[in-house]
Structures are given as structure tokens and as C-alpha cells.
Amino acid sequence: MAKLKEHQIMCVEELVKHRSIRKTASVFDVDESTLRYRLERKRENAVDGRAQQAEACAAHEPVILDWIWRQSQVKAGERPEPVKLLYETLQAEHG
């Protein structure tokens, strides 16, 4: 099953005016219930609540920004720290 993007939903809106939801769903390789759900959400101008949630790493932003700054200060010819080290540091010091 594919995930529908915004431009695909707009196409679906036009297609369902001329063909059934079942046929339209098969064209986009999605389930009919998914198509109905997405069309209803679009009609209601519903906001995706996931977009309003803070990112999982937001609580560690100062540590991450400091690490990014340190990487930008690496001199030519030197290797920057691997991202894995940042991850391990976050795990050890911040859970």
C-alpha cells in the first residue's frame, strides 16, 4: 500500500467525481477506507495533529546544536565526529 501525498489527494478529488472510490483507490494502490478518510479530512480542512507535536529530539536541542557547531569548527583535513558519537552521548547523559 502506498501513502498518499497532498498532490495525489487533489487528483483523487477530481477522479471520484467521475469514477467510484473503489476504482480510484485501486489506481492509487490504497485501501478504499483510507481514501474515504483522507477525502473527509480534506473536506473538513482538518489539521494533522502530528505536525504540531514537538520532535522527539527537541528536548535535547542545545546539546545537538552545540555538537553541530563543533563540527563546523573542524579544520580542513580533520575528520568530524561521527553522528553515532552524538547519539551515544545523548543516550548516556540524557537518556
C-alpha positions in Angstrom: 0.0 0.0 0.0 1.2 3.4 -0.9 1.0 6.6 1.1 -1.0 9.4 -0.5 0.7 12.8 -0.9 -1.1 16.1 -0.9 -1.0 16.4 -4.7 -2.4 12.9 -5.1 -5.3 13.8 -2.8 -6.1 16.7 -5.1 -6.1 14.3 -8.1 -8.3 11.9 -6.2 -10.9 14.6 -5.5 -11.2 15.1 -9.2 -11.2 11.4 -10.1 -14.0 10.5 -7.7 -16.3 12.9 -9.5 -16.2 10.6 -12.5 -15.5 7.1 -11.1 -16.1 5.1 -8.0 -14.0 5.3 -4.9 -13.2 1.6 -5.3 -11.7 2.2 -8.8 -9.9 5.3 -7.7 -8.4 3.5 -4.7 -7.1 0.7 -7.0 -5.4 3.3 -9.3 -3.5 4.8 -6.3 -2.9 1.4 -4.7 -4.6 2.4 -1.4 -7.5 0.9 0.6 -10.9 2.4 0.0 -11.3 3.3 3.7 -8.0 5.2 3.5 -9.2 7.1 0.5 -12.6 8.0 2.2 -10.8 9.0 5.3 -8.3 11.3 3.5 -11.1 12.9 1.4 -13.2 13.6 4.5 -10.2 15.1 6.3 -9.6 17.3 3.3 -13.2 18.4 3.1 -13.1 19.4 6.8 -9.8 21.2 6.4 -8.6 19.1 9.3 -5.1 19.8 10.7 -2.7 16.9 11.0 -2.0 16.8 14.8 1.3 15.1 14.3 2.7 18.2 12.7 2.0 20.2 15.8 3.8 17.8 18.2 7.4 18.5 19.3 10.0 16.4 17.7 11.5 13.6 19.8 14.9 15.3 19.9 13.5 18.8 20.8 14.3 18.4 24.5 18.0 17.9 23.6 18.3 20.8 21.1 21.0 22.7 23.0 23.3 19.6 23.1 22.6 18.9 19.4 23.2 22.5 18.3 26.4 22.6 20.2 27.6 19.4 18.5 26.7 20.8 15.1 28.6 24.0 15.9 31.7 21.9 17.0 31.5 20.0 13.7 31.5 23.3 11.7 34.8 24.3 13.5 36.7 21.2 12.4 39.8 22.2 10.4 40.4 21.1 6.8 41.9 17.7 6.7 40.5 16.6 10.1 37.6 14.3 10.4 34.4 15.4 12.2 33.0 13.3 15.0 30.6 10.6 13.8 26.9 11.1 14.4 27.0 7.8 16.3 29.1 9.6 19.0 26.4 12.2 19.4 23.7 9.5 19.7 25.8 7.7 22.3 26.4 10.9 24.3 22.7 11.7 24.3 21.9 8.2 25.4 24.5 8.2 28.2 23.9 11.7 29.5 20.3 12.4 28.7 18.6 9.1 28.4 
